[in-house]
Every structure is written in C-alpha cells, then in structure tokens.
Amino acid sequence: MSRPPVAVVIGAGDATGGAIAKRFAREGYTLCATRRNAEQLTSLIEEIQCAGGSAHPFGCDARVEEQMVELFEHIERDIGPIAVVVFNIGANVRFSITETTERVYRKVWEMAALAGFLTGREAAKAMLPRQKGTIIFTGATASLRGGVGFSAFAGAKFALRALAQSMARELGPQGIHVVHPIIDGAIDTAFIRDTFPERYALKDQDGILNPEHIAEQYWQLHCQPRDGWTHELDLRPWMETF
C-alpha cells in the first residue's frame, strides 16, 4: 500500500509557515513541520489533525547538518515520500552597519543561507531517485536589494536567491521544480504588528499580505505542469511601491 506524499515545512511559524502547512495538509499531504522548539508546533499540529489531516512535529535546528540529515532520512524511511519542501525560516533583523555585530551577521547568514543550503541539499537527495518534487525557498524584498539597516538580512537573502537559481538550473532538467517566491511587502504577523504598527494599520485596506493568500500561491506553484514552471515570482500588496 502506497503512503501519502509528504510536505515538509522548515520554519512552520505562526503566520506564513503555518498557513502553508495547513494548505498542503488540506490537500491530503502528510505534513512534517519543524521549528527549533517542537512545543511551539502544538497548536498547528492539533489544528491540522482536528481538520482530519495528518501532521508530525519536529524540533530541529536547520543550521545543524547532522539534524537535517537525520530529519530527512527519518521522514523518507518512516513517514512517506517527500513531494514538496518549503524553506521558510525568517531571519529579519535591522541594525545600522556600525551596530551590526559579527555574531548578528553570522547568525542571520546561518539561519537564512546555511540552513537553506542544508534543506535544499537534503530535499534534492530525497527527490532525485524519483525524478520529481518541488522545493520552495521563501524570498523577501531584501533578496533583490539591500536597504538601510538590513546589511545582514540582505546578504543572507541574496545568498539564498543564488542557491535557488543554481539548484533550479541543476535540478530542473532532472524533474525537480525549484522556486523562489519574493515576498515584497509586510506580512500579517505579530512581528509587523509590534515593530511597524503604522504599516500594520494598513491591514484593513489590504495593504499587508495575508499568510493564507501566500500559502495559496505556494500550492499553485507546486501544482504547475512542468511545461510551464515558474522559478521566481513576486507577491506584494496592491499599494506597495516597487
């Protein structure tokens, strides 16, 4: 008896990552969600299961190679074939260049770039024998341009974009769809609410991104026929300048 396909969300937070997880679970995918602290996944897993879905939580530090290797091997061996992997770890910080410490710069790079590499590599190992699968790396405005105070974040997101491009060129001809959506705008999260209240106030005018709408685009990307794959697209509110 064949096992249902698996969707892996690395960084299944309370907003975008959680919405993506629920979207794939709703389509019958077995959901494997990770955060550094598995207890933070309790409400997400319970919500998916109460809706009739199947979900598994994992406490995992995506910056640690051994943990990522073990995670993907465990899922493939004990849960099911990995059909889609979404890398959605946030690493957004804002400091002036003179206040950006070596520790901050290194940590942001580890979270957004190194962890993305480990995720992508292990996803490719799982998918290549089947010659199919989707790997999605969540990008940001900083993936395209560095802004004031975002030297660490932009450096890491530039690196993630380059990784996605290299993987797409290598893996696309082997049947694996690699996508880099650019989220160019504020998202309806607690971080935006608490840090940028003036931006969050635009929510009632559809001025910030709804995580469920982002998740819908991720699902549609996964469903694209291979004669019309998208590698990069941008998502932004109608009033966002670019």
NUVOGU-699422 format. One record per residue (C-alpha): residue in one letter; residue number from 1; x, y, z. Coordinates in steps of 0.05 Angstrom, whole numbers, plus 5000, padded with zeros to 4 digits. Each point is the difference from the previous one (the first is absolute). Layout:
<nodes>
res=A n=NUM u=X v=Y w=Z
...
</nodes>
This chain:
<nodes>
res=M n=1 u=5000 v=5000 w=5000
res=S n=2 u=5030 v=5067 w=4979
res=R n=3 u=5009 v=5054 w=5051
res=P n=4 u=4972 v=5071 w=4990
res=P n=5 u=5049 v=5052 w=4975
res=V n=6 u=5035 v=5042 w=5052
res=A n=7 u=5006 v=5076 w=5004
res=V n=8 u=5057 v=5025 w=5043
res=V n=9 u=4998 v=5072 w=5027
res=I n=10 u=5066 v=5023 w=5031
res=G n=11 u=4982 v=5059 w=5044
res=A n=12 u=4925 v=4989 w=5010
res=G n=13 u=4988 v=5063 w=5040
res=D n=14 u=4934 v=5029 w=5024
res=A n=15 u=4986 v=5039 w=4936
res=T n=16 u=5026 v=4983 w=4930
res=G n=17 u=5032 v=4933 w=5016
res=G n=18 u=4939 v=4976 w=5038
res=A n=19 u=4954 v=5022 w=4944
res=I n=20 u=5042 v=4962 w=4949
res=A n=21 u=4999 v=4938 w=5043
res=K n=22 u=4924 v=5002 w=5007
res=R n=23 u=4991 v=5011 w=4925
res=F n=24 u=5039 v=4938 w=4980
res=A n=25 u=4969 v=4958 w=5056
res=R n=26 u=4931 v=5019 w=4974
res=E n=27 u=5019 v=4968 w=4934
res=G n=28 u=5015 v=4933 w=5033
res=Y n=29 u=5075 v=5008 w=5008
res=T n=30 u=5032 v=4974 w=5063
res=L n=31 u=5028 v=5062 w=5033
res=C n=32 u=5069 v=5000 w=5033
res=A n=33 u=5012 v=5067 w=5034
res=T n=34 u=5063 v=5024 w=5035
res=R n=35 u=5019 v=5054 w=5049
res=R n=36 u=5058 v=5002 w=5047
res=N n=37 u=4952 v=4987 w=5057
res=A n=38 u=4950 v=4946 w=4982
res=E n=39 u=4952 v=5023 w=5056
res=Q n=40 u=4987 v=5063 w=4959
res=L n=41 u=4968 v=4956 w=4947
res=T n=42 u=4947 v=4970 w=5046
res=S n=43 u=4942 v=5045 w=4980
res=L n=44 u=5016 v=4994 w=4925
res=I n=45 u=5004 v=4924 w=5003
res=E n=46 u=4935 v=4996 w=5041
res=E n=47 u=4964 v=5045 w=4951
res=I n=48 u=5021 v=4958 w=4940
res=Q n=49 u=4981 v=4935 w=5035
res=C n=50 u=4933 v=5027 w=5023
res=A n=51 u=4985 v=5017 w=4927
res=G n=52 u=5014 v=4927 w=4981
res=G n=53 u=5071 v=5009 w=4977
res=S n=54 u=5064 v=4965 w=5018
res=A n=55 u=5058 v=5039 w=5030
res=H n=56 u=5065 v=4988 w=5037
res=P n=57 u=5039 v=5051 w=5040
res=F n=58 u=5076 v=5001 w=5003
res=G n=59 u=5047 v=5041 w=5043
res=C n=60 u=5058 v=5014 w=4955
res=D n=61 u=5055 v=5052 w=4992
res=A n=62 u=5005 v=5007 w=4924
res=R n=63 u=5070 v=5028 w=5007
res=V n=64 u=5028 v=4934 w=5026
res=E n=65 u=5018 v=4951 w=4945
res=E n=66 u=4992 v=4937 w=5041
res=Q n=67 u=4930 v=5019 w=5022
res=M n=68 u=4978 v=5015 w=4928
res=V n=69 u=5029 v=4936 w=4973
res=E n=70 u=4965 v=4960 w=5054
res=L n=71 u=4934 v=5037 w=4990
res=F n=72 u=4995 v=4986 w=4925
res=E n=73 u=5023 v=4928 w=5008
res=H n=74 u=4948 v=4988 w=5055
res=I n=75 u=4943 v=5030 w=4959
res=E n=76 u=5017 v=4960 w=4938
res=R n=77 u=5009 v=4935 w=5039
res=D n=78 u=4944 v=5004 w=5050
res=I n=79 u=4947 v=5049 w=4975
res=G n=80 u=4997 v=5004 w=4925
res=P n=81 u=5030 v=5025 w=4934
res=I n=82 u=5017 v=5074 w=5003
res=A n=83 u=4963 v=5036 w=4944
res=V n=84 u=5010 v=5073 w=5019
res=V n=85 u=5047 v=5037 w=5046
res=V n=86 u=4990 v=5072 w=5021
res=F n=87 u=5057 v=5038 w=5032
res=N n=88 u=4967 v=5057 w=5039
res=I n=89 u=5047 v=5020 w=5056
res=G n=90 u=4997 v=5074 w=5017
res=A n=91 u=5064 v=5037 w=5017
res=N n=92 u=4979 v=5072 w=4995
res=V n=93 u=5039 v=5048 w=5043
res=R n=94 u=5014 v=5074 w=4994
res=F n=95 u=5064 v=5034 w=5025
res=S n=96 u=5043 v=5056 w=4973
res=I n=97 u=5064 v=4975 w=4970
res=T n=98 u=5041 v=5025 w=5060
res=E n=99 u=4954 v=4964 w=5048
res=T n=100 u=4999 v=4934 w=4961
res=T n=101 u=5044 v=4953 w=5040
res=E n=102 u=5037 v=4941 w=4972
res=R n=103 u=4955 v=4955 w=5040
res=V n=104 u=4937 v=5031 w=4970
res=Y n=105 u=5027 v=4996 w=4929
res=R n=106 u=5023 v=4928 w=5008
res=K n=107 u=4935 v=4978 w=5033
res=V n=108 u=4956 v=5031 w=4946
res=W n=109 u=5042 v=4968 w=4946
res=E n=110 u=4996 v=4932 w=5035
res=M n=111 u=4924 v=5005 w=5006
res=A n=112 u=4983 v=5026 w=4931
res=A n=113 u=5057 v=4973 w=4956
res=L n=114 u=5035 v=4941 w=5032
res=A n=115 u=4935 v=4969 w=5024
res=G n=116 u=4971 v=5010 w=4931
res=F n=117 u=5058 v=4964 w=4969
res=L n=118 u=4994 v=4941 w=5048
res=T n=119 u=4925 v=4997 w=4987
res=G n=120 u=5008 v=5003 w=4925
res=R n=121 u=5055 v=4948 w=4998
res=E n=122 u=4962 v=4949 w=5041
res=A n=123 u=4936 v=5013 w=4962
res=A n=124 u=5036 v=4987 w=4935
res=K n=125 u=5029 v=4935 w=5026
res=A n=126 u=4931 v=4976 w=5017
res=M n=127 u=4967 v=5021 w=4935
res=L n=128 u=5052 v=4983 w=4947
res=P n=129 u=4988 v=4925 w=5000
res=R n=130 u=4927 v=5013 w=4983
res=Q n=131 u=5017 v=5056 w=4950
res=K n=132 u=4945 v=5045 w=5028
res=G n=133 u=4984 v=5048 w=5056
res=T n=134 u=4995 v=5073 w=5018
res=I n=135 u=5049 v=5042 w=5041
res=I n=136 u=4978 v=5070 w=5020
res=F n=137 u=5045 v=5052 w=5033
res=T n=138 u=4963 v=5060 w=5029
res=G n=139 u=5034 v=5064 w=4977
res=A n=140 u=4989 v=5072 w=5020
res=T n=141 u=5009 v=5072 w=4976
res=A n=142 u=5071 v=4993 w=5027
res=S n=143 u=5013 v=4944 w=4950
res=L n=144 u=5002 v=5053 w=4946
res=R n=145 u=5027 v=5063 w=5033
res=G n=146 u=5034 v=5018 w=5064
res=G n=147 u=4966 v=5053 w=5041
res=V n=148 u=5023 v=5045 w=5056
res=G n=149 u=5012 v=4959 w=5062
res=F n=150 u=4993 v=4933 w=4965
res=S n=151 u=5072 v=4983 w=4983
res=A n=152 u=4997 v=4933 w=5036
res=F n=153 u=4931 v=4980 w=4976
res=A n=154 u=5012 v=5021 w=4928
res=G n=155 u=5067 v=4964 w=4997
res=A n=156 u=4968 v=4936 w=5023
res=K n=157 u=4939 v=5006 w=4954
res=F n=158 u=5044 v=5016 w=4940
res=A n=159 u=5037 v=4936 w=5015
res=L n=160 u=4935 v=4960 w=5005
res=R n=161 u=4977 v=5027 w=4933
res=A n=162 u=5066 v=4979 w=4967
res=L n=163 u=4992 v=4931 w=5031
res=A n=164 u=4930 v=4994 w=4971
res=Q n=165 u=5023 v=5021 w=4931
res=S n=166 u=5058 v=4951 w=5000
res=M n=167 u=4955 v=4943 w=5024
res=A n=168 u=4946 v=5016 w=4949
res=R n=169 u=5050 v=4996 w=4942
res=E n=170 u=5029 v=4935 w=5026
res=L n=171 u=4937 v=4965 w=5024
res=G n=172 u=4947 v=5025 w=4951
res=P n=173 u=5025 v=4955 w=4943
res=Q n=174 u=4995 v=4942 w=5049
res=G n=175 u=4927 v=5012 w=5015
res=I n=176 u=5004 v=5041 w=5063
res=H n=177 u=4966 v=5068 w=5003
res=V n=178 u=5039 v=5052 w=5039
res=V n=179 u=4963 v=5065 w=5015
res=H n=180 u=5019 v=5066 w=5033
res=P n=181 u=4939 v=5042 w=5016
res=I n=182 u=5017 v=5071 w=5021
res=I n=183 u=4955 v=5027 w=5055
res=D n=184 u=5006 v=5075 w=4986
res=G n=185 u=4960 v=5031 w=5055
res=A n=186 u=4980 v=4995 w=5073
res=I n=187 u=4964 v=4936 w=5021
res=D n=188 u=4945 v=4996 w=5052
res=T n=189 u=5043 v=4975 w=5057
res=A n=190 u=5011 v=5018 w=5073
res=F n=191 u=5069 v=5026 w=4981
res=I n=192 u=4971 v=5051 w=4952
res=R n=193 u=4944 v=5018 w=5049
res=D n=194 u=5048 v=5013 w=5056
res=T n=195 u=5059 v=5029 w=4962
res=F n=196 u=4967 v=5040 w=4944
res=P n=197 u=4931 v=5020 w=5027
res=E n=198 u=4991 v=5054 w=4947
res=R n=199 u=5008 v=4947 w=4945
res=Y n=200 u=4956 v=4950 w=5037
res=A n=201 u=4945 v=5053 w=5001
res=L n=202 u=4994 v=4991 w=4924
res=K n=203 u=4972 v=4929 w=5011
res=D n=204 u=4928 v=5024 w=4994
res=Q n=205 u=5017 v=5028 w=4931
res=D n=206 u=5033 v=4935 w=4976
res=G n=207 u=5066 v=5036 w=5008
res=I n=208 u=5038 v=4941 w=5030
res=L n=209 u=5004 v=4928 w=4977
res=N n=210 u=4952 v=4948 w=5027
res=P n=211 u=5039 v=4936 w=5017
res=E n=212 u=4943 v=4957 w=4973
res=H n=213 u=5005 v=5034 w=4932
res=I n=214 u=5075 v=4988 w=4998
res=A n=215 u=4987 v=4926 w=5017
res=E n=216 u=4951 v=4995 w=4942
res=Q n=217 u=5054 v=5024 w=4952
res=Y n=218 u=5048 v=4948 w=5027
res=W n=219 u=4949 v=4946 w=4988
res=Q n=220 u=4988 v=5024 w=4929
res=L n=221 u=5076 v=5001 w=4986
res=H n=222 u=5004 v=4928 w=5022
res=C n=223 u=4943 v=4981 w=4953
res=Q n=224 u=5030 v=5033 w=4938
res=P n=225 u=5010 v=4953 w=4940
res=R n=226 u=5074 v=4992 w=4984
res=D n=227 u=4992 v=5031 w=4931
res=G n=228 u=4984 v=5066 w=5035
res=W n=229 u=5041 v=5005 w=5064
res=T n=230 u=5011 v=5065 w=5036
res=H n=231 u=5067 v=5009 w=5033
res=E n=232 u=4990 v=5070 w=5030
res=L n=233 u=4939 v=5042 w=5012
res=D n=234 u=4986 v=5059 w=5045
res=L n=235 u=4941 v=5011 w=5047
res=R n=236 u=4983 v=5068 w=5027
res=P n=237 u=4939 v=5040 w=5023
res=W n=238 u=4967 v=5043 w=4948
res=M n=239 u=5024 v=5065 w=5033
res=E n=240 u=5072 v=4977 w=5010
res=T n=241 u=5051 v=5040 w=4957
res=F n=242 u=5054 v=4964 w=4961
</nodes>
